[in-house]
Amino acid sequence: MTGASTDILETLVEQARAGDRQAFSEIVRRLMSQVTALTYKMTGDRDTALDLAQDSFISAWEKLRTYRGEASFASWLYRIATNKTLNYLKAASRQTSMSDLPEQIDGSDLASPERSIHRKELAEQVRLFMTTLPPQQRAIFELRFYKEMPFEEIAQATGRALGTVKTGYREAVKKLRIFARDKGWRS
């Protein structure tokens, strides 16, 4: 998120804390896709991810007065979403089905069908790898690798110590290297 976007978001948060539902609706509009992406990468299921994202925003609205601003609002919201997803995964205690995952295509894939197929296969393999990680490690990996969050913010978002977050990420990367080697990926 850019500095201007962060400033606008913080202004919207202050308005929402004062009871402005329209401001909170704008927050939802701006962050829904990011929160849904986080919950999706943790669960592997579109519908569940959307439900968890919506639940996260409901909880954020209900707890908005407790937001102290020590971390960015997005980090605070990611923590809510991460905790909701971890609680869901604990309760469900099941492996996700890879058959329901959507295929991702970007504009560059249209120029090269071979590249498109390779990207789809690689994305599928990375999603498969993600399901092998324990939920907490999956959350840490998702926030660092995909969201490019600093370790300090990940620690705040997950409620883990900074050293634990760094170790969790390092272990996930180590597992990814082994997974990649076993799958014959080339660099």
N, C-alpha and C positions, 0 to 999 in steps of 0.2 A: 504494500500500500504506500502511495506517495505521501509526502508531507502534507500537501494540500488535502488529499483524501482523508488523512488521519485527522487533520484539523476540523474538517467538515463533520466527520464521524463523531468527534468529541463534542462538537456543538450540538449535534443531533442527540447525543446521549444526555447532555445537560437538559435539553428541552424535554426529552422523554422522562427524565427523572422528575421534572416538574409536572408530569402528568399528560404531556402532549402525545396522544396516540398516533397522530400523523407522523411525528418525528420518529417514533419507534417503528412504524410501518416502513419508513424510508430506510432505517437501519436494517430491517429484515430484507428489503429489496436489495440493498447493497451487499449484504453478507450471506444471504441464503445459499448461493451457489458454492461459496467457500466452505461453509459449515456442512453442507450436504456432501461435498467432495471428501471432506475429512471423515464423516460417518460412513460414507460408501467404501472408502479405502479400508476402513476398519472392519466393516461387516461383509462387504462383497455383494450386498443385495440392495438394489435400487429402492424398492418400496420401504424396506426397513430403514435405509439411510435417510430417506425423506421424512419418515415418521420421527426418527430420532432428532433430525435437524429441527423439525417443527416443535417437538417437545423441548428442545434446548432453548428455542426462542421464547416459548411460553414460560419456562423457568426463569429465563433472563428478565422477562417483563415483570414476573412476580417478585424477583429478588433485586430488581434494579436499584432500589434504595440502598442495598448493601454494597453496591459497587463503589469502591473507595478511590479508584483511579491510580492505584499504585502500579498497576500494569496497564497496558493498553486495553481498551474495551474488547478488541478482537481477541487478545490473549485470554481475557476473562471469559469471553463467550466460548472460545475453544476448550477451555477447561470444563465448562458446563457440558459441552457436547462430548468431550472425551469421557467424562465421568458417566454420563448417561449411556454412552455406547459400551463402555466397559461393564457397567451394571447389566446391560442387556445381554452382552456376550457371556457373562458369568451365569445369568439365569438360563440362557438358551443352551449353553455348553454343547454346541454342535459345530460341525464343519460346514462352511458355506458351499453352496453349489455353484460351480463355475458356469453352468449352462445358462444361467439367467443374466450373465454379465453382458452389457452392451458393447458393441464394437465401436472404437473411437477412430474417426477419420478426420484429418485436417486437410486444408486446401492443397498442401504440397503432395499429398498422396495421389491426387488425381493425375499428376504428371507421370507417375511411374507405378504401374500395377504391381511390379515386383517389390518395390519399396513399400507399397501399401500392405501387401501380404506379410512382408517381413516385420513391419511395425506392429501389425495386428497380432502376429504370433508372439513377438517380444512383449507387447503389452499384456497379453494373456499370461505369459510365463511370469512376468513380474507380479501380476495379481495373484497367480498361484503361489508364488514365493511368499507374498504378504500373508496368505492364509496359514502359512507354516509358523509364523512368528507368534509368540505369546501376546495377548492383547495389549499389555502395557508397552512392550517393545514395538509392536506394530504402530501404536499411537506415536511414540517417539520418532520412529523411522519416517512415518507419514509427515509429521510436522517439520522435521529437518529436511528430508529429501525432496518432498513435493512442495511444501509451503515455504521452504528455505528460511524457517524461523531461527533466530539465534538460540543457542542452548539455554541462555538465561530465561528467555520467554517460554521455551518448552518446559523448563522446570516449573515455572509459575503456572502454566496451562495444565500440567499433569499433576501438580502437587508433589513432585519428586525433588530430591536433592539434586543440585547441579552435577555432582560427580556421578550419581546414579543415572542421570539422563545421558551424560557423555559415554558412560560405560555401556548403557543399553543401545545407544546408536552404534558404537564401535562393534559390539557383538552382532548387531543386525547386519552391518556391512560385511563383517567376516562371514556370516551365514550366507549372505547374498553372493559373495565371491565363490564360496564352496558350491552353492546352488548353480551358479553360472558355469563353473568348471564342469560340474557333473552333467549339465545340459549341453555342453560343448559350445557355449557362446564364444564369439570372438570379439576382441576389442576394437 
